[in-house]
Amino acid sequence: MPLSPHNRIAELHNLAAHAHNAAAVAHGKGDHPSAHELSRQALEHSMNAHKLSQELATKAATLSKV
């Protein structure tokens, strides 16, 4: 069963948070390349969540005008 848009947004935010935490651990261990990659992944998840939120808001605004 596919996730609702709200649940997908929450999932993306959770993935971003997890990647940030993992990046912090990797950085603390001196594994800077892994920390950098995990930070990049966190940014990507956050940007995807933001984009999906904007699309959902636009769709809701359009539907409310009908």
C-alpha positions in Angstrom: 0.0 0.0 0.0 1.5 3.3 -1.0 2.2 6.0 1.6 0.0 9.1 1.8 1.9 12.2 0.8 2.0 13.4 4.4 3.5 10.0 5.5 6.0 10.1 2.7 7.1 13.6 3.7 7.5 12.5 7.3 9.5 9.5 6.1 11.8 11.7 4.1 12.4 13.9 7.2 13.1 10.9 9.3 15.6 9.6 6.7 17.3 13.0 6.7 17.5 13.0 10.5 19.0 9.5 10.5 21.6 10.5 7.9 22.5 13.6 9.9 23.0 11.5 13.0 25.1 8.9 11.2 27.2 11.7 9.6 27.9 13.1 13.1 29.0 9.7 14.3 31.2 9.2 11.2 32.7 12.7 11.7 33.4 12.0 15.4 35.3 8.8 14.3 37.3 10.8 11.9 35.7 9.2 8.8 35.2 12.5 7.0 34.5 11.0 3.5 31.6 8.9 4.9 30.4 11.9 7.0 30.3 14.1 3.8 28.4 11.5 1.9 25.8 11.0 4.7 25.4 14.8 4.9 24.8 14.9 1.2 22.2 12.2 1.5 20.5 14.1 4.4 20.4 17.2 2.3 18.8 15.3 -0.6 16.2 13.8 1.6 15.4 17.2 3.1 15.1 18.8 -0.3 12.8 16.0 -1.5 10.6 16.4 1.5 10.4 20.2 0.9 9.6 19.7 -2.8 6.8 17.2 -1.9 5.5 19.6 0.7 5.3 22.4 -1.8 3.6 20.2 -4.4 1.1 19.1 -1.8 0.4 22.7 -0.7 0.0 23.8 -4.3 -2.4 20.9 -5.0 -4.4 21.8 -1.9 -4.6 25.5 -2.8 -5.8 24.5 -6.3 -8.4 22.2 -5.0 -9.7 24.8 -2.5 -10.3 27.3 -5.4 -12.6 24.8 -7.3 
